[in-house]
């Protein structure tokens, strides 16, 4: 999934795997099967602030935040159970 984030009014394009996007959507209690692209972009934009250094640094910062948000075994099980 391609996302366009706005961190301190600066655009940042990132791409995340669909599974990672789905896990984050579960974490945020977003509706399953809906287009959650805007909600995910808003959330990551807020969590990525403030803008520091360059775009690559900001992409790494966002990816670290994603890992922290979805690295929960209960969340993964909840996501898998929702698909059944």
Beta strands, then each sheet from edge to edge (+ up, - down):
strand 1: 2-7
strand 2: 10-15
sheet 1: 1+ 2-
end
